[in-house]
Amino acid sequence: MRILIIALAISLLAAPALTFSQAADSSSSSFKVPASNVPGSEYPQINSERRAKFRLSAPRAEKVELNLGGRHPMSKDANGVWTITTEPLVVGFHYYSFVVDGVNVADPGSEAYFGSSWMSSGIEVPEPGVDFYDAKNVPHGDVRIRPYLSKISNAW
């Protein structure tokens, strides 16, 4: 048991920390809308470096945080728009929410997903060069229903 605790402590210290910044843009790559957004929604955005930009308009809020692998403070501009840009995220799907004055709220720009036992927002971080899950214009088969009488259960 002692060895397990020491191994866990070492792995936590060796793991890179997920950090965030309030910087407006990463100048090396342009940001694009991920497939996990509500159609027509401009934010969140993600770039080729896997950095994500989140934005929420909450002019009367005192404090807004991004809840993505922990809580991360967001910056408020003069118009009451809160923003944050993440460090590179791991490829894959991530659940997240905003914490507005202590209350968890979904991002209106994201599709709603049921994960972790409650509805939350999500962002898909694509793997460069992989399009396996992308919709493509390819020939499709047919879906048919063929009822049959089961002699064992004597039912259709």
C-alpha positions in Angstrom: 0.0 0.0 0.0 2.8 2.4 0.8 4.5 1.7 -2.5 1.2 2.5 -4.3 0.8 5.8 -2.5 4.4 6.7 -3.4 3.9 5.8 -7.0 0.7 7.8 -7.2 2.5 10.8 -5.7 5.3 10.6 -8.1 2.9 10.2 -11.1 1.0 13.3 -10.0 4.2 15.4 -9.7 5.5 14.2 -13.0 2.2 14.8 -14.9 2.2 18.1 -16.8 -0.2 20.7 -15.4 -3.1 21.9 -17.5 -2.8 25.7 -17.6 -4.8 28.5 -19.0 -4.3 32.1 -19.9 -6.5 35.1 -20.5 -4.5 36.0 -23.6 -6.7 37.0 -26.5 -5.2 35.0 -29.3 -2.4 32.6 -30.2 -0.8 34.4 -33.1 0.6 31.4 -34.9 -2.7 29.8 -35.9 -6.2 31.0 -36.6 -9.1 29.7 -34.5 -12.0 27.8 -36.0 -15.4 26.6 -34.8 -15.4 22.9 -33.7 -18.0 20.4 -34.8 -19.4 20.4 -31.2 -20.8 23.9 -31.4 -24.5 24.8 -31.8 -24.9 25.6 -35.6 -24.2 29.3 -36.1 -22.4 29.8 -32.8 -19.0 31.5 -33.0 -17.6 30.3 -29.7 -15.9 28.2 -28.4 -13.2 28.0 -31.0 -10.1 25.8 -31.4 -6.9 26.2 -33.4 -4.4 23.8 -35.0 -2.3 23.9 -31.8 -5.3 22.5 -29.9 -5.8 25.7 -27.9 -9.4 26.6 -27.2 -11.0 30.0 -26.8 -14.1 30.4 -24.7 -16.3 33.4 -24.4 -19.4 34.2 -22.4 -21.4 37.4 -22.2 -22.4 38.0 -18.5 -22.2 41.8 -17.9 -23.6 41.7 -14.3 -21.5 38.7 -13.1 -18.8 39.3 -10.5 -16.8 36.2 -11.2 -16.8 33.7 -14.1 -14.6 30.6 -14.3 -14.2 27.9 -17.0 -14.8 24.5 -15.5 -12.6 22.2 -17.7 -10.3 19.9 -15.8 -10.7 22.2 -12.8 -11.8 25.8 -12.4 -9.9 28.6 -14.3 -10.7 32.3 -13.9 -11.8 34.2 -17.0 -11.2 37.9 -17.8 -14.0 40.4 -18.2 -13.8 43.2 -20.8 -15.5 46.6 -20.7 -18.6 45.1 -22.4 -19.1 42.4 -19.9 -17.8 39.6 -22.1 -15.7 37.0 -20.3 -12.9 35.2 -22.2 -10.2 32.6 -21.7 -7.7 30.8 -24.0 -6.4 27.4 -23.0 -3.1 25.8 -23.3 -3.1 22.9 -25.8 -5.8 20.4 -24.9 -5.5 16.6 -25.3 -7.1 15.3 -28.5 -10.7 14.0 -27.9 -13.9 15.1 -26.4 -14.0 17.3 -23.2 -17.0 18.1 -21.0 -16.9 21.7 -19.6 -19.2 24.4 -18.1 -19.0 27.9 -16.9 -19.2 28.8 -13.2 -21.0 32.2 -13.0 -20.9 33.6 -9.5 -20.7 30.1 -8.1 -23.4 28.5 -10.3 -22.5 25.9 -13.0 -24.1 26.8 -16.3 -23.9 25.3 -19.8 -22.3 27.2 -22.6 -25.0 28.5 -25.0 -22.6 28.1 -27.9 -22.1 24.3 -27.3 -24.3 21.4 -27.9 -25.7 19.9 -24.7 -24.2 16.6 -23.6 -25.2 14.3 -20.7 -22.0 13.3 -19.0 -20.8 13.0 -15.5 -24.5 12.6 -14.4 -25.6 16.1 -15.5 -26.1 18.1 -18.7 -23.0 20.0 -19.7 -21.3 21.5 -22.7 -18.6 19.8 -24.7 -15.8 20.6 -27.1 -14.3 18.2 -29.6 -10.5 18.6 -30.0 -9.7 17.0 -33.4 -6.6 14.9 -34.0 -4.6 16.4 -36.9 -4.9 14.5 -40.1 -7.6 12.1 -38.8 -11.1 12.3 -40.4 -12.5 9.0 -39.4 -15.5 10.5 -37.7 -16.2 13.3 -40.2 -19.3 13.0 -42.4 -18.4 12.1 -45.9 -20.4 11.8 -49.2 -20.1 8.0 -49.7 -22.5 5.3 -51.0 -24.7 4.0 -48.2 -26.5 0.7 -47.7 -30.2 0.1 -46.9 -31.9 -0.4 -43.6 -34.6 -3.0 -43.8 -37.0 -4.6 -41.4 -37.7 -8.3 -42.1 -40.2 -9.7 -39.6 -40.2 -13.4 -39.2 -42.2 -15.9 -37.1 -40.2 -17.5 -34.4 -41.3 -21.1 -34.0 -39.7 -21.2 -30.5 -41.6 -18.2 -29.1 -44.6 -18.5 -31.5 -44.4 -14.7 -32.0 -43.3 -12.3 -34.7 
